[in-house]
Structure formats: structure tokens, C-alpha cells
Amino acid sequence: MLITSLAALTMSLTATPLAAATDQSPPSQIVRIHMNELESEAGRADVETRIRVAANRVCRQHGLRGLVAERIRRACFREAFTDGMSQLNRQYADTTSRTVAVVIAAQ
């Protein structure tokens, strides 16, 4: 029984990296923003918080620990957050609609 369990565990561990390696697209998340939200300071703060949360989610380093992983996560977060805010600023300046969507993606 123990040998069967160990064999199954070994098979699942060796198969996991291959399955993960086939998906090459970085994680992403869409944050939808209504332009009315940007008319107040509280609304702008809420939108910024939602972009921060999305950047944190897409930049999680699953399975990595330690200082190197934290540096990677922070660099990813800075880039994703900055890109998301830039998208928002561009769309806010150019929009004729009342709703925009910002795509937050890990780089």
C-alpha cells in the first residue's frame, strides 16, 4: 500500500511541471472601472486599491519562497501596477464611454 501511494505521489509530482510548462501565458486579471468612480477621492482610492489587489494576485509566485522569490514578486507587482495605472490614465484621457477595463498581467 505504501509503495503504491509513493509511486502515485512520484507520478503526480513528475507530471505537474510538464503540465504547468505547457501554459506559457502570464496570469492576468481584468479590472472594470466606471468613470464615475474617478470623480471623487474615495472612488479613485478604491480603483487604485482594486488595481493593487489584481497586481498582487497575478504576481504570486506559487511554490517559490525566500528572498529571491520576494524580489521577483515585488518587481512583478511594481511593473503590473504601474502598467495598470498607465492604462487607466490613457483610457481616462481618451475615453468617450463611461466604463473602461484595465488588464493587469504578470510580466
N, C-alpha and C positions, 0 to 999 in steps of 0.2 A: 504494500500500500504506500509506504513512504517513498519507495523508488518511483512508483507511478506518479505520485504527486510532484516529486523533484523533476522528473522528466517533463511533465506538463508545464511546470514553472519555467524550466530552462527553455522550452519551446516558445512559451509566450514572451519571455524576455528577449530571445533572439529574433523573434518575428516583429516585435514592436518597433525597433529602429528602422527596419525596412519599410514598414507601413508609413511611418512618420516621414521618411525621406522622400516618398513619392509626392507629397503635397509641398510644393515649392512656394506657394503664395504666402506672403506675410499676413498675419492676422489683421483684421480691420473691423471697424465699427462705425456706423453712421449715427451722427448726432443731428437731429432735426431741430431747427430753430425758427420760431416765428418772429418776424421783425418787431412786433410789439414788445417782445421781451427785452429788446435792446433800448427801449425808451426810458427805462428807469435804472438807477444804480443797482437796486436789488435784482432786477432782471438780468442785467449784464453780469453781475456776480454769479447768479445761478447758471447762466450759459457757460461762463468760464469754468465753473465747478464741474458741469457735465462734460466739458471737453477734457478737463483734468482726469476725471474718472475713466473716460474712454481711453485716454492715453495710458493710464495705469493698467487697464485691462489688456490692451493689445501688447504691452511691453513686459508682461510677466514672463520670466524665464523658467519654464517648467523643468524641474529636475536639476537645475543648477543652484549651487549655494556658494556662499563665501564672498570675498571682496571683489573678485573678478566679475562674478555674476551681478553683483550690485552695481558695479561701474557700467556694465553693459546695459542693465535695466535703466539706470539714470540717463545715460546717453540716448537711449531709445526714447525715453519719456520726453526729454528736452526737445528732441527732433520732432516727435509726433505732436506734442503740444504746440510748439512754435508753428509747425505746418498747419495744424487745425485752426489756430488763431489767425494765421495769414489768409487761409481760405475764407474764413468768416469775414475778415476785413475787406477782401476783394469782392466777395459776393454782396456784402452790405453796400459797398460803394457803387456796384454795377447793377444791382437788382431793381427790377420793376415789379416783382412779385412780393408777396408778404411773407413767404416761407423759403428758407434755404436749408440745404443739407451739407454738413461738413463730414468728410470721410477721414477718420483717424486711422492711420495704418502704421504698423511697426515697419521700420526700415531695415 
